[in-house]
Amino acid sequence: MINGLKQIAWSSALVLLAGCNTVDAKQVEVHDPVMTKEGDTYYVFSTGPGITYYSSKDMENWTLTGRVFADEPSWADRIAPGFNGHLWAPDIYQKDGKFYLYYSVSAFGKNTSGIGVTVNKTLDPASPDYQWVDQGIVVESVPNRDFWNAIDPAIVEDDEGTPWMSFGSFWGGLKLVKLDDDMVRLAEPQEWYTIAKRPGRDTNDDADPGEGAIEAPYIFKKNGYYYLFVSFDKCCRGMDSTYNIRVGRSKNVEGPYVDKDGKSLNDGGGTLVLGGNDDWVALGHNAAYTFDGKDYLVFHAYETADNALQKLRILPIHWQDNWPEVNVSDLNTRTTNLIKK
């Protein structure tokens, strides 16, 4: 998400961490959720102090498991002097018996940002193999050098098994870069692409991200296509939020990505998947997964009746002419409950 805006809602994560044994009959309140499964247990990771995460057996009832980092990464203050302890917009990716958790460090109102990765053999804190080992920075953005922002990472493998990381928020749009096979550094020689951006950028001041509001890329392979999900417009502004989920697709992971009308996402295109309504003022920062043969869209949504407090939503994806769709009614019926340990 765009730098600094998340602080409006982060206090809820701190409250949950402080009082997880007393919370009952609440919904899961997260920003920027990503999800995976190990054995019979689902895990959701989200923005928060140290990266907060939750576990569930059924995708409906969730327990707050804890945090990935007991303290901030050792390199955070050097990269982002305004860093306040909150790690942003993670992605969790499983490969070859390991879990790779990518996360963002940033400072308010700047593209003084970095994406790091930490690795674990298991997500079960009760396992003797449970230990996060931080690998440090994967990519960094520097004001006045880079016209992009190193936050909001997401991993995808192409048809040859090569890993790629998409990322970005506002500035010059969303990027895609090839990773090395070890998943913790960029491949050399480096290979970069711009995969989505919006018109409206009318400033060269790196402290002002402009009005080209696009962020949170997530690439999902399905039906012979790579589907690029993005979030348009503004998050984290309470009842003034305008966040919504868009999509384009390509036969190649590097693009070009186009929407249903054939408009390139590099020209501001993006077919609406889900937007705000009377019950949910806005929603966004999604990921997409296949679990047990079924596809799901995972995101946070701002509930109108609860003063735009963010709630975790996991909605089934349906496919129409090889384009993803979700049922708007599922926003109200497919709740996520936070239960006691």
C-alpha positions as CSV (number, residue, x, y, z in Angstrom):
1,M,0.0,0.0,0.0
2,I,1.0,3.6,-0.4
3,N,3.4,4.7,2.2
4,G,2.1,5.8,5.6
5,L,-1.7,5.4,4.9
6,K,-1.9,2.0,6.7
7,Q,-1.3,3.6,10.1
8,I,-5.0,4.5,10.3
9,A,-5.9,0.8,10.7
10,W,-2.7,-0.8,12.1
11,S,-3.8,-0.1,15.7
12,S,-6.3,-2.9,15.5
13,A,-3.5,-5.5,14.9
14,L,-1.7,-4.3,18.0
15,V,-4.8,-4.7,20.0
16,L,-5.3,-8.2,18.8
17,L,-1.7,-9.1,19.6
18,A,-2.0,-7.7,23.1
19,G,-5.3,-9.4,23.9
20,C,-5.7,-12.5,21.7
21,N,-6.8,-14.7,24.6
22,T,-9.8,-12.4,25.3
23,V,-11.1,-11.9,21.8
24,D,-14.1,-13.8,20.9
25,A,-16.9,-13.5,18.3
26,K,-14.9,-11.1,16.2
27,Q,-14.1,-11.1,12.6
28,V,-10.4,-11.3,11.5
29,E,-9.2,-7.7,11.0
30,V,-6.2,-7.6,8.6
31,H,-4.6,-5.5,5.9
32,D,-3.0,-7.0,2.8
33,P,-3.7,-10.7,3.5
34,V,-1.8,-13.6,1.8
35,M,-2.5,-17.2,2.4
36,T,-1.0,-20.7,2.2
37,K,-1.6,-24.2,3.4
38,E,0.6,-26.7,5.3
39,G,-0.9,-30.1,5.9
40,D,-4.5,-29.6,7.0
41,T,-3.9,-26.0,8.3
42,Y,-4.4,-22.7,6.4
43,Y,-2.3,-19.7,7.3
44,V,-2.9,-16.0,6.6
45,F,-0.1,-13.4,6.9
46,S,-0.8,-9.7,7.0
47,T,0.7,-6.2,7.5
48,G,1.4,-5.5,11.1
49,P,4.1,-5.4,13.8
50,G,6.5,-8.1,12.9
51,I,4.1,-9.5,10.3
52,T,1.0,-10.9,12.1
53,Y,-0.4,-14.3,11.1
54,Y,-3.4,-16.6,11.7
55,S,-4.2,-20.2,11.4
56,S,-7.4,-22.1,10.5
57,K,-8.6,-25.6,9.7
58,D,-11.6,-24.5,7.6
59,M,-10.9,-21.0,6.2
60,E,-13.8,-19.6,8.4
61,N,-12.6,-19.8,12.0
62,W,-9.2,-18.4,12.7
63,T,-6.7,-18.2,15.6
64,L,-4.1,-15.5,16.0
65,T,-0.9,-17.4,15.9
66,G,1.6,-14.6,16.5
67,R,4.2,-12.7,14.6
68,V,7.0,-13.7,12.3
69,F,9.6,-11.2,13.6
70,A,10.0,-10.7,17.4
71,D,12.0,-7.5,16.5
72,E,12.4,-5.6,13.3
73,P,14.8,-6.8,10.7
74,S,18.3,-5.6,11.3
75,W,18.5,-3.7,8.0
76,A,15.2,-1.8,8.3
77,D,16.3,1.5,9.9
78,R,19.2,1.8,7.4
79,I,16.9,1.5,4.4
80,A,13.9,3.4,5.8
81,P,14.9,5.9,8.6
82,G,11.3,6.6,9.2
83,F,10.4,2.9,9.8
84,N,8.0,2.5,12.7
85,G,8.2,-1.2,13.3
86,H,5.3,-2.3,11.0
87,L,6.2,-4.6,8.2
88,W,4.0,-4.2,5.2
89,A,2.3,-6.3,2.6
90,P,3.9,-9.8,2.8
91,D,3.7,-12.7,0.4
92,I,4.2,-16.3,1.4
93,Y,5.4,-18.8,-1.1
94,Q,6.1,-22.5,-0.7
95,K,8.8,-24.3,-2.7
96,D,11.0,-27.4,-2.3
97,G,10.0,-27.9,1.3
98,K,10.6,-24.3,2.4
99,F,8.3,-21.3,3.0
100,Y,9.6,-18.0,1.7
101,L,8.0,-15.0,3.4
102,Y,8.6,-11.7,1.4
103,Y,7.9,-8.5,3.3
104,S,8.2,-4.7,2.8
105,V,10.0,-2.0,4.8
106,S,9.2,1.6,4.0
107,A,9.0,5.2,5.3
108,F,6.2,7.6,5.3
109,G,5.6,9.4,1.9
110,K,8.8,8.2,0.3
111,N,10.0,5.4,-2.0
112,T,12.7,4.8,0.5
113,S,11.7,1.2,0.6
114,G,13.0,-2.4,0.5
115,I,11.7,-5.9,0.1
116,G,13.2,-8.6,2.2
117,V,12.7,-12.3,2.6
118,T,12.8,-14.7,5.5
119,V,12.7,-18.5,5.2
120,N,11.3,-21.3,7.4
121,K,10.9,-25.1,7.0
122,T,7.4,-25.1,8.6
123,L,4.7,-22.7,9.7
124,D,3.8,-24.6,12.8
125,P,5.3,-22.9,15.9
126,A,5.0,-26.1,17.8
127,S,7.4,-27.9,15.4
128,P,11.1,-28.3,16.4
129,D,11.9,-27.2,12.8
130,Y,10.2,-23.9,13.2
131,Q,12.7,-21.1,12.8
132,W,12.5,-18.0,10.6
133,V,15.9,-17.2,9.0
134,D,16.1,-13.7,7.5
135,Q,17.9,-13.5,4.2
136,G,17.9,-9.7,4.0
137,I,17.1,-7.4,1.1
138,V,16.0,-8.7,-2.3
139,V,15.4,-5.3,-3.9
140,E,15.6,-1.7,-2.8
141,S,14.2,1.6,-4.1
142,V,16.0,4.9,-3.6
143,P,14.5,8.4,-4.0
144,N,15.8,10.4,-6.9
145,R,17.3,7.2,-8.4
146,D,14.3,5.0,-8.9
147,F,10.9,6.0,-10.2
148,W,9.2,3.0,-8.6
149,N,8.5,1.8,-5.0
150,A,9.9,-1.5,-3.6
151,I,6.8,-2.6,-1.6
152,D,3.9,-5.1,-2.1
153,P,5.9,-8.2,-3.3
154,A,4.2,-11.3,-4.9
155,I,5.8,-14.4,-6.3
156,V,4.9,-16.4,-9.4
157,E,6.7,-19.2,-11.3
158,D,6.4,-19.3,-15.1
159,D,5.8,-22.4,-17.1
160,E,9.5,-23.2,-17.0
161,G,9.6,-23.0,-13.2
162,T,11.5,-19.7,-13.2
163,P,10.5,-17.5,-10.2
164,W,9.5,-13.9,-10.7
165,M,8.5,-11.2,-8.2
166,S,6.0,-8.5,-9.0
167,F,5.8,-5.5,-6.8
168,G,5.1,-1.7,-6.7
169,S,2.8,1.0,-5.5
170,F,2.0,4.3,-7.3
171,W,5.0,6.2,-8.7
172,G,5.9,4.8,-12.2
173,G,3.7,1.7,-11.8
174,L,4.1,-1.9,-11.1
175,K,7.2,-3.9,-11.9
176,L,8.2,-7.5,-12.5
177,V,11.7,-8.8,-11.9
178,K,13.3,-12.3,-12.4
179,L,14.5,-14.0,-9.2
180,D,17.5,-16.4,-8.9
181,D,16.6,-20.1,-8.4
182,D,17.5,-19.7,-4.7
183,M,14.5,-17.3,-4.4
184,V,16.3,-14.8,-2.2
185,R,18.1,-12.6,-4.7
186,L,17.6,-11.2,-8.2
187,A,18.7,-13.3,-11.2
188,E,21.7,-12.1,-13.1
189,P,21.8,-10.5,-15.6
190,Q,18.8,-8.7,-14.2
191,E,15.6,-8.8,-16.2
192,W,12.9,-6.2,-15.4
193,Y,9.5,-5.3,-16.9
194,T,6.8,-2.7,-16.2
195,I,3.5,-4.6,-16.1
196,A,0.9,-2.0,-15.1
197,K,0.6,1.8,-14.6
198,R,-2.0,4.5,-14.8
199,P,-2.1,8.0,-16.3
200,G,-2.3,10.9,-13.9
201,R,1.3,11.2,-12.7
202,D,2.1,14.9,-13.1
203,T,5.0,15.4,-10.8
204,N,8.7,14.3,-10.7
205,D,8.8,14.8,-7.0
206,D,9.6,11.4,-5.5
207,A,7.9,12.5,-2.2
208,D,4.6,12.9,-4.0
209,P,3.3,9.6,-5.5
210,G,0.8,11.5,-7.7
211,E,-2.7,10.4,-8.7
212,G,-1.9,7.3,-10.7
213,A,-3.3,5.1,-7.9
214,I,-2.3,1.5,-8.6
215,E,-0.6,-1.0,-6.4
216,A,-0.5,-4.5,-5.0
217,P,0.1,-6.7,-8.1
218,Y,-0.6,-10.4,-7.8
219,I,-0.1,-12.9,-10.7
220,F,-2.1,-16.1,-10.8
221,K,-1.7,-18.9,-13.4
222,K,-4.9,-20.5,-14.7
223,N,-6.5,-21.6,-17.9
224,G,-3.3,-21.1,-19.9
225,Y,-3.1,-17.4,-18.9
226,Y,-1.2,-15.4,-16.3
227,Y,-3.8,-13.2,-14.5
228,L,-2.5,-9.9,-13.1
229,F,-4.7,-8.6,-10.3
230,V,-4.1,-5.0,-9.1
231,S,-5.7,-2.5,-6.8
232,F,-6.9,0.8,-8.1
233,D,-7.6,4.0,-6.2
234,K,-7.2,4.8,-2.5
235,C,-7.0,2.6,0.6
236,C,-6.9,3.2,4.3
237,R,-9.0,6.4,4.3
238,G,-11.9,5.1,6.4
239,M,-15.3,5.9,4.8
240,D,-13.4,7.9,2.1
241,S,-11.6,4.8,0.8
242,T,-12.2,4.0,-2.9
243,Y,-10.1,0.8,-3.2
244,N,-11.2,-1.7,-5.9
245,I,-9.8,-4.9,-7.5
246,R,-9.0,-5.1,-11.3
247,V,-7.5,-7.7,-13.5
248,G,-5.8,-8.2,-16.9
249,R,-4.3,-11.3,-18.4
250,S,-1.4,-12.4,-20.7
251,K,-0.1,-15.6,-22.3
252,N,3.4,-14.6,-21.0
253,V,4.4,-13.8,-17.5
254,E,6.2,-10.6,-18.6
255,G,3.1,-9.4,-20.4
256,P,1.7,-7.4,-22.0
257,Y,-1.4,-7.7,-19.8
258,V,-4.7,-6.6,-21.3
259,D,-8.2,-6.4,-19.9
260,K,-11.5,-7.7,-21.3
261,D,-11.7,-4.8,-23.7
262,G,-8.1,-5.4,-24.9
263,K,-6.7,-2.3,-23.2
264,S,-3.2,-2.7,-21.8
265,L,-2.7,-2.4,-18.1
266,N,0.3,-0.2,-19.0
267,D,-2.2,2.3,-20.4
268,G,-4.5,2.3,-17.4
269,G,-6.6,-0.7,-18.3
270,G,-8.0,-3.2,-15.9
271,T,-11.3,-5.1,-15.8
272,L,-13.2,-4.6,-12.5
273,V,-13.4,-7.8,-10.5
274,L,-14.9,-6.3,-7.3
275,G,-15.6,-2.8,-6.0
276,G,-17.2,-1.1,-3.1
277,N,-21.0,-1.1,-2.4
278,D,-23.4,0.0,0.3
279,D,-22.2,-2.6,2.8
280,W,-18.5,-2.5,1.9
281,V,-17.2,1.0,1.1
282,A,-14.0,-0.3,-0.5
283,L,-11.8,-3.4,-0.8
284,G,-8.5,-4.5,-2.3
285,H,-5.0,-5.8,-2.0
286,N,-5.9,-9.3,-3.1
287,A,-4.2,-12.6,-3.7
288,A,-5.5,-15.6,-5.5
289,Y,-5.1,-19.3,-4.8
290,T,-6.1,-22.9,-5.6
291,F,-6.9,-25.1,-2.6
292,D,-8.2,-28.6,-3.0
293,G,-9.1,-27.9,-6.6
294,K,-11.1,-24.7,-5.9
295,D,-10.0,-21.1,-6.6
296,Y,-10.2,-18.3,-4.0
297,L,-9.8,-14.5,-4.0
298,V,-8.3,-13.3,-0.7
299,F,-8.4,-9.6,0.3
300,H,-9.4,-7.1,2.9
301,A,-12.6,-5.2,2.8
302,Y,-13.8,-2.0,4.7
303,E,-17.1,-2.6,6.3
304,T,-19.5,0.3,6.1
305,A,-21.5,-0.7,9.2
306,D,-18.3,-0.9,11.3
307,N,-16.9,2.6,10.3
308,A,-14.8,1.1,7.5
309,L,-12.9,-1.3,9.7
310,Q,-11.0,-3.8,7.5
311,K,-12.1,-7.5,7.5
312,L,-10.5,-10.6,5.9
313,R,-12.5,-12.0,3.0
314,I,-11.9,-15.3,1.2
315,L,-14.3,-15.7,-1.7
316,P,-14.7,-18.5,-4.3
317,I,-13.6,-17.5,-7.8
318,H,-15.9,-18.5,-10.7
319,W,-14.7,-18.4,-14.3
320,Q,-16.7,-16.9,-17.2
321,D,-15.0,-17.1,-20.6
322,N,-11.7,-17.5,-18.8
323,W,-12.1,-14.3,-16.8
324,P,-12.4,-14.4,-12.9
325,E,-15.6,-13.4,-11.2
326,V,-16.8,-13.5,-7.6
327,N,-20.3,-13.2,-6.1
328,V,-20.9,-9.9,-4.4
329,S,-23.3,-11.5,-1.9
330,D,-20.4,-13.6,-0.6
331,L,-19.0,-10.5,1.0
332,N,-21.8,-10.7,3.6
333,T,-22.1,-14.5,3.9
334,R,-18.5,-15.8,3.9
335,T,-17.3,-14.3,7.2
336,T,-14.0,-15.0,8.9
337,N,-14.3,-15.5,12.7
338,L,-11.5,-14.8,15.2
339,I,-11.7,-17.4,17.9
340,K,-9.9,-17.9,21.2
341,K,-6.8,-20.1,21.4
